[in-house]
Amino acid sequence: MKEQPAQLRWERRTQVPLFVCAVAFAVAYAVPIIAPDADPVVQEACLLVEWLVWGAFALDYLVRLGLSADRRRFVRTHWLDLGAVLLPMIQPLRLLRLVATLLLVGRRARMAPQIKLTTYVTGAVVGLLMFGSLAVLSVERGAPGGNIRNLGDAVWWSFTTMTTVGYGDHAPTTGLGRMIAVGLMLSGIALLGVVTANIAAWFIARFERDDREERLQTAAIEALTDEVRALRAEVARLSGNAPSALPAPPTVPGPAAASSPRS
């Protein structure tokens, strides 16, 4: 059995731990926004968890870089991962840390062979909806003249924004909130295109499978028809070559006829 490369073995072994880290990051990011009056110790703990999770994904990138056979090619093909690792270090804003961690989680999830496209898209939609709602709520809740004041308004706004409906009943008023809106709009259009393409590909595959089965059935029926036609021809040939009447069996003289005297 061929041994797998060290980088691939590392990626498979760290799938579950990194998924747990992503869940921990989601909880740590959500708690201070949903409960802004929480104890300062809780908020500090959440902040620490956020940085630790980002550090775990950054360490994962460095380890994969070290295990890669061609490091230059790895950097070229994983430039988005590198940008996500460096982004929070340039300006330690909470929103940048959120964007960087989401990018790292998304890039890492796409490497998992057991994750299908439907599962990935569903997770991406739910994740963007949740984090977009939390991000816009943290920015707009205290803004003067803002109308996104609670989690319900934020979720409704994120949903209408991602689906490109945009009723306009809720809208961000700050510059950072509008940047979040632009990101959700672009992400919603991209995910909608992926979903549409996935559904179209499913229908095409289904039609091709049905057409293949129909062709196989037609070929089987044609083969059976040829066999029946050949069998009928053989039966007709045998019937034409058969004699019209069978010869009478020879008469065997009985014992009485054999013993009678001649006249």
Helices and strands as residue ranges (DSSP letters): H 6-13, H 15-34, H 40-67, H 71-77, H 79-90, H 94-110, H 117-140, H 151-162, H 175-241, H 255-259
